Amino acid sequence: MSNVIKAVLISAALLLPSIGWAQGKIAVVNLEQAILQTDYAQKRLNTERSSDAYKSDKAEFDRLKDELDGLVQEFQKEAAVMSQDQQLSARRRLASKQADLEHVAGKLQQTEQQVGQALLQEMSPKVQEVLQELITAEGIGLLLQRGSVIHADAGYSITAKVTDKLNQAFTE
């Protein structure tokens, strides 16, 4: 009986390394980051940021931020000598200015997200090609999206490689 167990253990020990080799290596990728860091995506984002509507919203954001910062400093300086009514009024102004700032920030963020989503859709076929090339070339047996991984050392990431290959593909 012990000879049978030994034979099974020896067979298992010899088989395990080959199973690991057959499965290939593990890698992670952040596709959104890989796409948005391409030269092509950066040009598109810069074009959007150069538009009159975006510049107007950005200027409004900067103005509101400066006003809010000024109101906060004034409130902090004067709060000790303010009556409760004055403090309540100042807090309402702060809350109103904060709401305005958040609204404009949301518009800016939404614009960038729309451009990002359009880029993701537009570049998706090329991304699939690049991923297939990398999976084959690197012998990757398991590729995970970075957002679904709790921890991965930088050595597991192929995000920069995907970005490089996309840069090459979109300059050709």
ChimeraX commands (.cxc) that place a marker at each C-alpha (Angstrom):
marker #1 position 0.00,0.00,0.00 radius 0.5
marker #1 position 2.76,2.46,0.83 radius 0.5
marker #1 position 4.40,1.81,-2.58 radius 0.5
marker #1 position 1.17,2.84,-4.31 radius 0.5
marker #1 position 0.98,6.04,-2.24 radius 0.5
marker #1 position 4.64,6.78,-2.99 radius 0.5
marker #1 position 4.04,6.25,-6.72 radius 0.5
marker #1 position 1.02,8.59,-6.66 radius 0.5
marker #1 position 2.96,11.25,-4.75 radius 0.5
marker #1 position 5.96,11.00,-7.08 radius 0.5
marker #1 position 3.67,11.20,-10.13 radius 0.5
marker #1 position 1.89,14.22,-8.65 radius 0.5
marker #1 position 5.18,15.93,-7.82 radius 0.5
marker #1 position 6.43,15.40,-11.36 radius 0.5
marker #1 position 3.14,16.50,-12.89 radius 0.5
marker #1 position 2.57,19.72,-10.91 radius 0.5
marker #1 position 5.40,21.73,-12.46 radius 0.5
marker #1 position 4.26,20.79,-15.97 radius 0.5
marker #1 position 0.70,21.85,-15.12 radius 0.5
marker #1 position 2.01,25.23,-14.00 radius 0.5
marker #1 position 4.03,25.63,-17.20 radius 0.5
marker #1 position 1.06,24.68,-19.35 radius 0.5
marker #1 position -1.09,27.37,-17.77 radius 0.5
marker #1 position 1.22,30.25,-18.66 radius 0.5
marker #1 position 1.95,33.35,-16.69 radius 0.5
marker #1 position -0.45,35.70,-14.95 radius 0.5
marker #1 position -0.69,39.39,-15.84 radius 0.5
marker #1 position -2.88,42.38,-15.02 radius 0.5
marker #1 position -3.85,45.32,-17.20 radius 0.5
marker #1 position -5.66,48.60,-16.68 radius 0.5
marker #1 position -7.27,49.02,-20.10 radius 0.5
marker #1 position -8.71,52.46,-19.40 radius 0.5
marker #1 position -5.34,53.76,-18.29 radius 0.5
marker #1 position -3.58,52.09,-21.21 radius 0.5
marker #1 position -5.94,53.74,-23.70 radius 0.5
marker #1 position -6.10,57.17,-22.08 radius 0.5
marker #1 position -2.31,57.40,-21.85 radius 0.5
marker #1 position -1.82,56.91,-25.58 radius 0.5
marker #1 position -0.64,59.86,-27.63 radius 0.5
marker #1 position -3.83,59.65,-29.69 radius 0.5
marker #1 position -6.07,59.87,-26.59 radius 0.5
marker #1 position -4.03,62.73,-25.14 radius 0.5
marker #1 position -4.44,64.69,-28.39 radius 0.5
marker #1 position -8.20,64.12,-28.33 radius 0.5
marker #1 position -8.44,65.19,-24.68 radius 0.5
marker #1 position -6.33,68.29,-25.35 radius 0.5
marker #1 position -8.54,69.17,-28.31 radius 0.5
marker #1 position -11.60,68.97,-26.05 radius 0.5
marker #1 position -9.86,71.00,-23.34 radius 0.5
marker #1 position -9.09,73.65,-25.96 radius 0.5
marker #1 position -12.74,74.04,-26.94 radius 0.5
marker #1 position -14.47,77.31,-26.01 radius 0.5
marker #1 position -17.15,75.54,-23.95 radius 0.5
marker #1 position -14.58,73.63,-21.88 radius 0.5
marker #1 position -12.40,76.72,-21.40 radius 0.5
marker #1 position -15.44,78.68,-20.26 radius 0.5
marker #1 position -16.40,75.99,-17.73 radius 0.5
marker #1 position -12.78,75.76,-16.53 radius 0.5
marker #1 position -12.59,79.53,-16.05 radius 0.5
marker #1 position -15.89,79.43,-14.14 radius 0.5
marker #1 position -14.52,76.60,-11.97 radius 0.5
marker #1 position -11.33,78.56,-11.20 radius 0.5
marker #1 position -13.32,81.71,-10.38 radius 0.5
marker #1 position -15.71,79.84,-8.06 radius 0.5
marker #1 position -12.81,78.05,-6.35 radius 0.5
marker #1 position -11.06,81.36,-5.67 radius 0.5
marker #1 position -14.29,82.89,-4.34 radius 0.5
marker #1 position -14.93,79.86,-2.12 radius 0.5
marker #1 position -11.36,79.94,-0.77 radius 0.5
marker #1 position -11.76,83.64,0.00 radius 0.5
marker #1 position -15.08,83.08,1.78 radius 0.5
marker #1 position -13.60,80.25,3.84 radius 0.5
marker #1 position -10.62,82.39,4.90 radius 0.5
marker #1 position -12.89,85.29,5.77 radius 0.5
marker #1 position -15.21,83.04,7.76 radius 0.5
marker #1 position -12.32,81.49,9.68 radius 0.5
marker #1 position -10.94,84.89,10.50 radius 0.5
marker #1 position -14.25,86.49,11.49 radius 0.5
marker #1 position -16.17,83.54,12.97 radius 0.5
marker #1 position -15.18,84.31,16.57 radius 0.5
marker #1 position -16.72,87.81,16.45 radius 0.5
marker #1 position -19.78,86.96,14.34 radius 0.5
marker #1 position -23.23,86.62,15.79 radius 0.5
marker #1 position -25.07,83.34,15.28 radius 0.5
marker #1 position -27.17,84.91,12.52 radius 0.5
marker #1 position -24.05,86.16,10.75 radius 0.5
marker #1 position -22.42,82.74,11.07 radius 0.5
marker #1 position -25.54,81.06,9.70 radius 0.5
marker #1 position -25.63,83.48,6.78 radius 0.5
marker #1 position -21.92,82.94,6.07 radius 0.5
marker #1 position -22.38,79.16,6.19 radius 0.5
marker #1 position -25.25,79.42,3.70 radius 0.5
marker #1 position -23.06,81.47,1.32 radius 0.5
marker #1 position -20.31,78.87,1.69 radius 0.5
marker #1 position -22.72,76.01,1.01 radius 0.5
marker #1 position -24.17,77.81,-2.01 radius 0.5
marker #1 position -20.72,78.54,-3.45 radius 0.5
marker #1 position -19.66,74.93,-2.79 radius 0.5
marker #1 position -22.75,73.65,-4.63 radius 0.5
marker #1 position -21.98,75.94,-7.60 radius 0.5
marker #1 position -18.39,74.71,-7.66 radius 0.5
marker #1 position -19.46,71.07,-7.55 radius 0.5
marker #1 position -21.92,71.66,-10.40 radius 0.5
marker #1 position -19.23,73.15,-12.67 radius 0.5
marker #1 position -16.73,70.46,-11.65 radius 0.5
marker #1 position -19.33,67.85,-12.57 radius 0.5
marker #1 position -19.75,69.41,-16.03 radius 0.5
marker #1 position -15.98,69.32,-16.60 radius 0.5
marker #1 position -15.75,65.74,-15.39 radius 0.5
marker #1 position -18.71,64.67,-17.53 radius 0.5
marker #1 position -17.11,66.19,-20.63 radius 0.5
marker #1 position -13.86,64.32,-20.01 radius 0.5
marker #1 position -15.74,61.09,-19.30 radius 0.5
marker #1 position -17.66,61.41,-22.57 radius 0.5
marker #1 position -14.44,61.84,-24.51 radius 0.5
marker #1 position -12.92,58.92,-22.59 radius 0.5
marker #1 position -15.91,56.66,-23.35 radius 0.5
marker #1 position -15.79,57.60,-27.04 radius 0.5
marker #1 position -12.08,56.77,-27.10 radius 0.5
marker #1 position -12.66,53.43,-25.38 radius 0.5
marker #1 position -15.27,52.46,-27.96 radius 0.5
marker #1 position -13.27,53.75,-30.91 radius 0.5
marker #1 position -10.05,52.04,-29.88 radius 0.5
marker #1 position -11.61,48.80,-28.63 radius 0.5
marker #1 position -10.98,46.69,-31.77 radius 0.5
marker #1 position -7.31,47.70,-31.86 radius 0.5
marker #1 position -7.02,47.06,-28.10 radius 0.5
marker #1 position -8.30,43.51,-28.62 radius 0.5
marker #1 position -5.68,42.92,-31.33 radius 0.5
marker #1 position -2.90,44.30,-29.14 radius 0.5
marker #1 position -4.01,42.18,-26.18 radius 0.5
marker #1 position -4.05,39.04,-28.34 radius 0.5
marker #1 position -0.53,39.82,-29.58 radius 0.5
marker #1 position 0.77,40.34,-26.03 radius 0.5
marker #1 position -0.99,37.25,-24.67 radius 0.5
marker #1 position 0.62,35.13,-27.38 radius 0.5
marker #1 position 4.06,36.78,-27.28 radius 0.5
marker #1 position 4.33,36.74,-23.50 radius 0.5
marker #1 position 2.72,33.34,-22.92 radius 0.5
marker #1 position 0.01,34.79,-20.69 radius 0.5
marker #1 position -2.38,32.16,-19.41 radius 0.5
marker #1 position -4.48,34.46,-17.22 radius 0.5
marker #1 position -5.05,38.17,-17.84 radius 0.5
marker #1 position -6.96,40.14,-15.22 radius 0.5
marker #1 position -8.39,43.66,-15.29 radius 0.5
marker #1 position -6.52,45.75,-12.68 radius 0.5
marker #1 position -9.74,46.94,-11.06 radius 0.5
marker #1 position -10.72,43.41,-10.07 radius 0.5
marker #1 position -7.40,42.55,-8.45 radius 0.5
marker #1 position -6.73,43.28,-4.80 radius 0.5
marker #1 position -2.95,43.26,-5.13 radius 0.5
marker #1 position -0.45,42.74,-7.90 radius 0.5
marker #1 position 3.22,43.69,-7.98 radius 0.5
marker #1 position 4.19,46.05,-10.78 radius 0.5
marker #1 position 5.95,43.19,-12.57 radius 0.5
marker #1 position 2.57,41.62,-13.36 radius 0.5
marker #1 position 1.26,44.72,-15.16 radius 0.5
marker #1 position 1.29,44.90,-18.95 radius 0.5
marker #1 position -0.51,48.27,-19.07 radius 0.5
marker #1 position 2.56,50.17,-20.31 radius 0.5
marker #1 position 3.17,47.54,-23.00 radius 0.5
marker #1 position -0.43,47.89,-24.19 radius 0.5
marker #1 position -0.04,51.68,-24.33 radius 0.5
marker #1 position 3.21,51.39,-26.30 radius 0.5
marker #1 position 1.69,49.00,-28.82 radius 0.5
marker #1 position -1.39,51.22,-29.20 radius 0.5
marker #1 position 0.86,54.24,-29.79 radius 0.5
marker #1 position 2.61,52.27,-32.54 radius 0.5
marker #1 position -0.71,51.13,-34.04 radius 0.5
marker #1 position -2.21,54.63,-34.16 radius 0.5
marker #1 position 0.86,56.23,-35.74 radius 0.5
marker #1 position 0.95,53.75,-38.62 radius 0.5
marker link #1:1,2 radius 0.2
marker link #1:2,3 radius 0.2
marker link #1:3,4 radius 0.2
marker link #1:4,5 radius 0.2
marker link #1:5,6 radius 0.2
marker link #1:6,7 radius 0.2
marker link #1:7,8 radius 0.2
marker link #1:8,9 radius 0.2
marker link #1:9,10 radius 0.2
marker link #1:10,11 radius 0.2
marker link #1:11,12 radius 0.2
marker link #1:12,13 radius 0.2
marker link #1:13,14 radius 0.2
marker link #1:14,15 radius 0.2
marker link #1:15,16 radius 0.2
marker link #1:16,17 radius 0.2
marker link #1:17,18 radius 0.2
marker link #1:18,19 radius 0.2
marker link #1:19,20 radius 0.2
marker link #1:20,21 radius 0.2
marker link #1:21,22 radius 0.2
marker link #1:22,23 radius 0.2
marker link #1:23,24 radius 0.2
marker link #1:24,25 radius 0.2
marker link #1:25,26 radius 0.2
marker link #1:26,27 radius 0.2
marker link #1:27,28 radius 0.2
marker link #1:28,29 radius 0.2
marker link #1:29,30 radius 0.2
marker link #1:30,31 radius 0.2
marker link #1:31,32 radius 0.2
marker link #1:32,33 radius 0.2
marker link #1:33,34 radius 0.2
marker link #1:34,35 radius 0.2
marker link #1:35,36 radius 0.2
marker link #1:36,37 radius 0.2
marker link #1:37,38 radius 0.2
marker link #1:38,39 radius 0.2
marker link #1:39,40 radius 0.2
marker link #1:40,41 radius 0.2
marker link #1:41,42 radius 0.2
marker link #1:42,43 radius 0.2
marker link #1:43,44 radius 0.2
marker link #1:44,45 radius 0.2
marker link #1:45,46 radius 0.2
marker link #1:46,47 radius 0.2
marker link #1:47,48 radius 0.2
marker link #1:48,49 radius 0.2
marker link #1:49,50 radius 0.2
marker link #1:50,51 radius 0.2
marker link #1:51,52 radius 0.2
marker link #1:52,53 radius 0.2
marker link #1:53,54 radius 0.2
marker link #1:54,55 radius 0.2
marker link #1:55,56 radius 0.2
marker link #1:56,57 radius 0.2
marker link #1:57,58 radius 0.2
marker link #1:58,59 radius 0.2
marker link #1:59,60 radius 0.2
marker link #1:60,61 radius 0.2
marker link #1:61,62 radius 0.2
marker link #1:62,63 radius 0.2
marker link #1:63,64 radius 0.2
marker link #1:64,65 radius 0.2
marker link #1:65,66 radius 0.2
marker link #1:66,67 radius 0.2
marker link #1:67,68 radius 0.2
marker link #1:68,69 radius 0.2
marker link #1:69,70 radius 0.2
marker link #1:70,71 radius 0.2
marker link #1:71,72 radius 0.2
marker link #1:72,73 radius 0.2
marker link #1:73,74 radius 0.2
marker link #1:74,75 radius 0.2
marker link #1:75,76 radius 0.2
marker link #1:76,77 radius 0.2
marker link #1:77,78 radius 0.2
marker link #1:78,79 radius 0.2
marker link #1:79,80 radius 0.2
marker link #1:80,81 radius 0.2
marker link #1:81,82 radius 0.2
marker link #1:82,83 radius 0.2
marker link #1:83,84 radius 0.2
marker link #1:84,85 radius 0.2
marker link #1:85,86 radius 0.2
marker link #1:86,87 radius 0.2
marker link #1:87,88 radius 0.2
marker link #1:88,89 radius 0.2
marker link #1:89,90 radius 0.2
marker link #1:90,91 radius 0.2
marker link #1:91,92 radius 0.2
marker link #1:92,93 radius 0.2
marker link #1:93,94 radius 0.2
marker link #1:94,95 radius 0.2
marker link #1:95,96 radius 0.2
marker link #1:96,97 radius 0.2
marker link #1:97,98 radius 0.2
marker link #1:98,99 radius 0.2
marker link #1:99,100 radius 0.2
marker link #1:100,101 radius 0.2
marker link #1:101,102 radius 0.2
marker link #1:102,103 radius 0.2
marker link #1:103,104 radius 0.2
marker link #1:104,105 radius 0.2
marker link #1:105,106 radius 0.2
marker link #1:106,107 radius 0.2
marker link #1:107,108 radius 0.2
marker link #1:108,109 radius 0.2
marker link #1:109,110 radius 0.2
marker link #1:110,111 radius 0.2
marker link #1:111,112 radius 0.2
marker link #1:112,113 radius 0.2
marker link #1:113,114 radius 0.2
marker link #1:114,115 radius 0.2
marker link #1:115,116 radius 0.2
marker link #1:116,117 radius 0.2
marker link #1:117,118 radius 0.2
marker link #1:118,119 radius 0.2
marker link #1:119,120 radius 0.2
marker link #1:120,121 radius 0.2
marker link #1:121,122 radius 0.2
marker link #1:122,123 radius 0.2
marker link #1:123,124 radius 0.2
marker link #1:124,125 radius 0.2
marker link #1:125,126 radius 0.2
marker link #1:126,127 radius 0.2
marker link #1:127,128 radius 0.2
marker link #1:128,129 radius 0.2
marker link #1:129,130 radius 0.2
marker link #1:130,131 radius 0.2
marker link #1:131,132 radius 0.2
marker link #1:132,133 radius 0.2
marker link #1:133,134 radius 0.2
marker link #1:134,135 radius 0.2
marker link #1:135,136 radius 0.2
marker link #1:136,137 radius 0.2
marker link #1:137,138 radius 0.2
marker link #1:138,139 radius 0.2
marker link #1:139,140 radius 0.2
marker link #1:140,141 radius 0.2
marker link #1:141,142 radius 0.2
marker link #1:142,143 radius 0.2
marker link #1:143,144 radius 0.2
marker link #1:144,145 radius 0.2
marker link #1:145,146 radius 0.2
marker link #1:146,147 radius 0.2
marker link #1:147,148 radius 0.2
marker link #1:148,149 radius 0.2
marker link #1:149,150 radius 0.2
marker link #1:150,151 radius 0.2
marker link #1:151,152 radius 0.2
marker link #1:152,153 radius 0.2
marker link #1:153,154 radius 0.2
marker link #1:154,155 radius 0.2
marker link #1:155,156 radius 0.2
marker link #1:156,157 radius 0.2
marker link #1:157,158 radius 0.2
marker link #1:158,159 radius 0.2
marker link #1:159,160 radius 0.2
marker link #1:160,161 radius 0.2
marker link #1:161,162 radius 0.2
marker link #1:162,163 radius 0.2
marker link #1:163,164 radius 0.2
marker link #1:164,165 radius 0.2
marker link #1:165,166 radius 0.2
marker link #1:166,167 radius 0.2
marker link #1:167,168 radius 0.2
marker link #1:168,169 radius 0.2
marker link #1:169,170 radius 0.2
marker link #1:170,171 radius 0.2
marker link #1:171,172 radius 0.2
view
